[in-house]
Amino acid sequence: MEYKASDKYNRMKREYQKLIIINSNNKIIIDDVVQPGISNTDSVDGSENFFNQCYHLKDWIKKDSSISLSENIEDFINKSESLSLCADYCNSFKHGGLDKNPRSGKEIEKVNTHINLDLTPTGFVASSRSEITISGKKYDAFLLATDCIKEWDDFLKRNQIKF
Protein backbone atom coordinates (compact mmCIF):
# COMPACT_ATOMS: atom_id res chain seq x y z
CA MET A 1 0.00 0.00 0.00
CA GLU A 2 1.20 3.48 -0.80
CA TYR A 3 1.30 6.08 1.98
CA LYS A 4 1.49 9.58 0.53
CA ALA A 5 2.47 12.39 2.87
CA SER A 6 -0.03 14.61 1.06
CA ASP A 7 -2.84 12.33 2.31
CA LYS A 8 -1.70 12.74 5.92
CA TYR A 9 -1.26 16.50 5.47
CA ASN A 10 -4.80 16.79 4.10
CA ARG A 11 -6.14 14.66 6.97
CA MET A 12 -4.43 17.02 9.43
CA LYS A 13 -6.03 20.02 7.68
CA ARG A 14 -9.48 18.37 7.86
CA GLU A 15 -9.04 17.82 11.61
CA TYR A 16 -8.05 21.48 11.91
CA GLN A 17 -11.24 22.50 10.09
CA LYS A 18 -13.22 20.51 12.66
CA LEU A 19 -11.45 22.42 15.44
CA ILE A 20 -12.49 25.69 13.80
CA ILE A 21 -16.13 24.60 13.99
CA ILE A 22 -15.83 23.37 17.58
CA ASN A 23 -14.17 26.63 18.58
CA SER A 24 -16.78 28.80 16.90
CA ASN A 25 -20.22 27.26 17.42
CA ASN A 26 -22.10 24.16 18.45
CA LYS A 27 -24.25 23.59 15.40
CA ILE A 28 -23.86 20.90 12.79
CA ILE A 29 -25.74 20.52 9.53
CA ILE A 30 -27.38 17.21 8.67
CA ASP A 31 -29.34 17.06 5.42
CA ASP A 32 -29.34 20.89 5.23
CA VAL A 33 -30.89 21.16 8.71
CA VAL A 34 -28.96 22.99 11.42
CA GLN A 35 -28.93 20.97 14.65
CA PRO A 36 -27.10 21.32 17.94
CA GLY A 37 -24.45 18.67 17.98
CA ILE A 38 -21.11 19.63 19.48
CA SER A 39 -20.66 18.52 23.07
CA ASN A 40 -18.26 19.76 25.71
CA THR A 41 -16.02 16.74 25.07
CA ASP A 42 -15.64 17.48 21.37
CA SER A 43 -12.90 20.08 21.89
CA VAL A 44 -10.74 17.58 23.79
CA ASP A 45 -11.46 14.82 21.28
CA GLY A 46 -10.90 17.19 18.36
CA SER A 47 -7.62 18.45 19.82
CA GLU A 48 -6.37 14.93 20.39
CA ASN A 49 -7.32 13.94 16.83
CA PHE A 50 -5.64 17.02 15.36
CA PHE A 51 -2.40 16.66 17.31
CA ASN A 52 -2.25 12.97 16.43
CA GLN A 53 -2.49 13.71 12.70
CA CYS A 54 -0.17 16.70 13.02
CA TYR A 55 2.64 14.91 14.82
CA HIS A 56 2.52 11.77 12.69
CA LEU A 57 2.79 13.78 9.47
CA LYS A 58 6.56 13.57 10.05
CA ASP A 59 6.49 9.78 9.69
CA TRP A 60 4.63 9.99 6.42
CA ILE A 61 7.01 12.63 5.07
CA LYS A 62 10.01 10.47 6.02
CA LYS A 63 8.52 7.41 4.29
CA ASP A 64 7.19 9.10 1.17
CA SER A 65 9.67 8.12 -1.54
CA SER A 66 8.70 11.09 -3.70
CA ILE A 67 10.00 13.53 -1.06
CA SER A 68 13.61 14.54 -0.61
CA LEU A 69 14.29 16.63 2.48
CA SER A 70 16.97 19.28 2.75
CA GLU A 71 16.71 19.42 6.56
CA ASN A 72 16.36 16.89 9.37
CA ILE A 73 12.68 16.58 10.24
CA GLU A 74 13.32 15.37 13.82
CA ASP A 75 15.57 18.38 14.52
CA PHE A 76 12.90 20.63 13.02
CA ILE A 77 10.27 19.27 15.41
CA ASN A 78 12.60 19.48 18.41
CA LYS A 79 13.42 23.14 17.64
CA SER A 80 9.78 24.12 17.12
CA GLU A 81 8.00 25.00 20.35
CA SER A 82 4.55 24.28 18.92
CA LEU A 83 5.47 20.98 17.23
CA SER A 84 7.51 19.69 20.17
CA LEU A 85 4.50 20.41 22.43
CA CYS A 86 2.30 18.72 19.84
CA ALA A 87 4.58 15.65 19.94
CA ASP A 88 4.44 15.52 23.73
CA TYR A 89 0.66 15.96 23.79
CA CYS A 90 0.16 13.28 21.14
CA ASN A 91 2.52 10.77 22.74
CA SER A 92 1.16 11.42 26.21
CA PHE A 93 -2.37 10.50 25.14
CA LYS A 94 -1.23 7.68 22.90
CA HIS A 95 0.76 5.96 25.64
CA GLY A 96 -1.19 6.97 28.74
CA GLY A 97 1.64 9.28 29.79
CA LEU A 98 5.12 9.83 28.40
CA ASP A 99 7.56 6.94 28.66
CA LYS A 100 10.55 9.06 27.56
CA ASN A 101 11.75 12.56 28.24
CA PRO A 102 9.47 15.11 26.60
CA ARG A 103 10.70 16.67 23.34
CA SER A 104 9.72 20.10 24.62
CA GLY A 105 11.44 19.59 27.96
CA LYS A 106 8.10 20.46 29.58
CA GLU A 107 5.48 18.47 31.47
CA ILE A 108 1.88 18.20 30.32
CA GLU A 109 -0.08 18.65 33.52
CA LYS A 110 -3.74 18.74 32.57
CA VAL A 111 -6.33 19.52 29.90
CA ASN A 112 -9.37 21.63 30.71
CA THR A 113 -12.44 22.38 28.62
CA HIS A 114 -14.00 25.84 28.54
CA ILE A 115 -17.57 26.27 27.33
CA ASN A 116 -18.71 29.66 26.04
CA LEU A 117 -22.38 30.56 25.68
CA ASP A 118 -23.13 33.69 23.68
CA LEU A 119 -26.62 35.14 23.48
CA THR A 120 -27.48 36.22 19.95
CA PRO A 121 -30.73 37.59 18.49
CA THR A 122 -31.60 34.06 17.36
CA GLY A 123 -30.63 32.23 20.55
CA PHE A 124 -27.53 30.84 22.18
CA VAL A 125 -24.38 29.95 20.30
CA ALA A 126 -22.00 27.75 22.24
CA SER A 127 -18.38 26.96 21.61
CA SER A 128 -15.87 24.74 23.32
CA ARG A 129 -12.14 25.27 23.77
CA SER A 130 -9.46 23.05 25.23
CA GLU A 131 -6.75 24.50 27.40
CA ILE A 132 -3.56 22.54 28.00
CA THR A 133 -1.48 23.32 31.06
CA ILE A 134 2.18 22.58 30.34
CA SER A 135 4.78 23.23 33.04
CA GLY A 136 2.49 25.78 34.65
CA LYS A 137 1.73 27.70 31.44
CA LYS A 138 -1.73 27.55 29.86
CA TYR A 139 -2.00 26.99 26.10
CA ASP A 140 -5.16 27.32 24.06
CA ALA A 141 -5.22 24.06 22.06
CA PHE A 142 -6.75 25.74 19.00
CA LEU A 143 -4.08 28.47 18.94
CA LEU A 144 -1.38 25.84 19.41
CA ALA A 145 -2.88 23.88 16.51
CA THR A 146 -2.84 27.05 14.39
CA ASP A 147 0.86 27.53 15.19
CA CYS A 148 1.53 23.89 14.24
CA ILE A 149 -0.11 24.37 10.85
CA LYS A 150 2.04 27.46 10.22
CA GLU A 151 5.19 25.58 11.24
CA TRP A 152 4.42 22.66 8.92
CA ASP A 153 3.57 24.99 6.03
CA ASP A 154 6.88 26.85 6.51
CA PHE A 155 8.79 23.54 6.65
CA LEU A 156 7.12 22.28 3.48
CA LYS A 157 7.88 25.54 1.69
CA ARG A 158 11.55 25.52 2.77
CA ASN A 159 11.90 21.93 1.58
CA GLN A 160 10.06 22.67 -1.68
CA ILE A 161 7.31 20.16 -0.92
CA LYS A 162 3.98 20.92 -2.56
CA PHE A 163 0.78 19.13 -1.69
Secondary structure per residue as TSV (DSSP state, phi and psi in degrees):
chain	resnum	aa	ss	phi	psi
A	1	M	-	360.0	142.5
A	2	E	-	-92.9	134.4
A	3	Y	-	-117.6	100.4
A	4	K	-	-89.6	133.3
A	5	A	H	-60.6	-31.1
A	6	S	H	-62.6	-33.6
A	7	D	H	-64.6	-43.6
A	8	K	H	-67.3	-41.3
A	9	Y	H	-59.5	-45.6
A	10	N	H	-66.9	-34.6
A	11	R	H	-64.1	-42.5
A	12	M	H	-60.2	-43.7
A	13	K	H	-65.1	-36.6
A	14	R	H	-65.8	-40.2
A	15	E	H	-64.1	-36.1
A	16	Y	H	-64.9	-41.0
A	17	Q	H	-61.4	-36.5
A	18	K	H	-64.7	-39.2
A	19	L	H	-63.0	-36.8
A	20	I	H	-58.9	-45.4
A	21	I	H	-64.8	-46.3
A	22	I	H	-60.8	-37.2
A	23	N	H	-81.6	-6.3
A	24	S	H	-115.8	-33.9
A	25	N	-	-164.5	168.2
A	26	N	S	-109.8	32.4
A	27	K	E	-113.6	139.7
A	28	I	E	-121.0	158.4
A	29	I	E	-112.5	123.1
A	30	I	E	-124.4	120.4
A	31	D	T	51.8	47.2
A	32	D	T	64.3	15.7
A	33	V	E	-113.8	125.1
A	34	V	E	-77.1	127.9
A	35	Q	E	-135.5	147.2
A	36	P	E	-67.1	141.8
A	37	G	-	-161.8	-8.0
A	38	I	-	-97.9	124.8
A	39	S	-	-96.7	174.2
A	40	N	T	-68.9	-16.1
A	41	T	T	-88.1	-13.1
A	42	D	H	-64.3	-32.5
A	43	S	H	-67.8	-38.6
A	44	V	H	-68.9	-45.3
A	45	D	H	-63.4	-44.0
A	46	G	H	-63.7	-39.5
A	47	S	H	-64.9	-45.0
A	48	E	H	-61.7	-43.3
A	49	N	H	-62.5	-44.7
A	50	F	H	-62.3	-51.4
A	51	F	H	-64.1	-31.0
A	52	N	H	-63.5	-50.2
A	53	Q	H	-64.4	-41.1
A	54	C	H	-63.2	-49.1
A	55	Y	H	-67.6	-41.4
A	56	H	H	-77.8	-4.4
A	57	L	H	-56.8	-35.2
A	58	K	H	-58.6	-39.7
A	59	D	H	-64.9	-39.6
A	60	W	H	-70.0	-38.6
A	61	I	H	-63.1	-44.7
A	62	K	H	-62.5	-33.6
A	63	K	H	-95.1	-7.3
A	64	D	-	-78.7	110.8
A	65	S	T	-67.7	-13.8
A	66	S	T	-84.9	-3.8
A	67	I	-	-109.5	132.3
A	68	S	-	-120.4	118.0
A	69	L	-	-91.2	142.9
A	70	S	S	-99.7	-4.7
A	71	E	S	-139.0	157.6
A	72	N	-	-75.5	120.0
A	73	I	H	-68.3	-34.6
A	74	E	H	-67.6	-41.3
A	75	D	H	-63.1	-40.4
A	76	F	H	-57.4	-47.8
A	77	I	H	-64.9	-43.2
A	78	N	H	-62.3	-32.8
A	79	K	H	-84.2	-16.2
A	80	S	-	-90.1	120.8
A	81	E	H	-60.6	-47.7
A	82	S	H	-66.2	-42.9
A	83	L	H	-75.3	-30.0
A	84	S	H	-70.7	-35.8
A	85	L	H	-67.7	-39.5
A	86	C	H	-57.6	-46.7
A	87	A	H	-59.7	-45.6
A	88	D	H	-64.8	-42.4
A	89	Y	H	-62.1	-49.2
A	90	C	H	-60.0	-50.9
A	91	N	H	-67.1	-32.8
A	92	S	H	-63.1	-44.2
A	93	F	H	-77.6	-29.3
A	94	K	H	-68.7	-39.1
A	95	H	H	-106.6	6.8
A	96	G	T	65.8	42.3
A	97	G	S	114.4	154.2
A	98	L	-	-77.5	135.0
A	99	D	S	-93.4	-18.9
A	100	K	S	-121.1	174.0
A	101	N	-	-62.7	140.7
A	102	P	-	-67.8	143.4
A	103	R	T	-60.5	-37.9
A	104	S	T	-78.2	-15.2
A	105	G	S	77.1	10.5
A	106	K	-	-121.5	160.5
A	107	E	-	-106.2	127.2
A	108	I	E	-78.1	119.5
A	109	E	E	-98.3	-44.6
A	110	K	E	-166.1	164.7
A	111	V	E	-126.5	126.1
A	112	N	E	-114.7	153.6
A	113	T	E	-112.8	134.4
A	114	H	E	-116.2	128.2
A	115	I	E	-105.7	131.0
A	116	N	E	-113.9	133.1
A	117	L	E	-119.1	119.2
A	118	D	E	-113.6	129.2
A	119	L	E	-85.0	125.0
A	120	T	E	-120.3	169.9
A	121	P	T	-58.8	-23.2
A	122	T	T	-102.7	3.5
A	123	G	E	130.5	-165.1
A	124	F	E	-84.1	142.4
A	125	V	E	-121.4	124.5
A	126	A	E	-110.1	150.4
A	127	S	E	-139.6	162.7
A	128	S	E	-134.7	133.5
A	129	R	E	-130.6	143.0
A	130	S	E	-99.1	141.7
A	131	E	E	-124.7	125.3
A	132	I	E	-106.0	125.3
A	133	T	E	-95.7	120.0
A	134	I	E	-127.3	115.5
A	135	S	T	47.4	45.8
A	136	G	T	83.7	-9.5
A	137	K	E	-102.5	137.5
A	138	K	E	-94.6	131.4
A	139	Y	E	-120.0	131.5
A	140	D	E	-75.4	120.3
A	141	A	H	-60.4	-37.2
A	142	F	H	-66.4	-43.0
A	143	L	H	-66.7	-36.9
A	144	L	H	-64.8	-41.0
A	145	A	H	-62.2	-40.8
A	146	T	H	-61.1	-43.3
A	147	D	H	-62.6	-39.1
A	148	C	H	-62.5	-43.2
A	149	I	H	-59.6	-45.5
A	150	K	H	-61.6	-42.6
A	151	E	H	-61.6	-46.3
A	152	W	H	-63.6	-43.1
A	153	D	H	-62.2	-39.7
A	154	D	H	-64.5	-42.4
A	155	F	H	-61.4	-46.7
A	156	L	H	-61.8	-41.3
A	157	K	H	-64.2	-46.8
A	158	R	H	-60.3	-34.4
A	159	N	T	-94.1	8.8
A	160	Q	T	54.7	44.1
A	161	I	-	-105.1	124.0
A	162	K	-	-118.6	127.7
A	163	F	-	-111.5	360.0
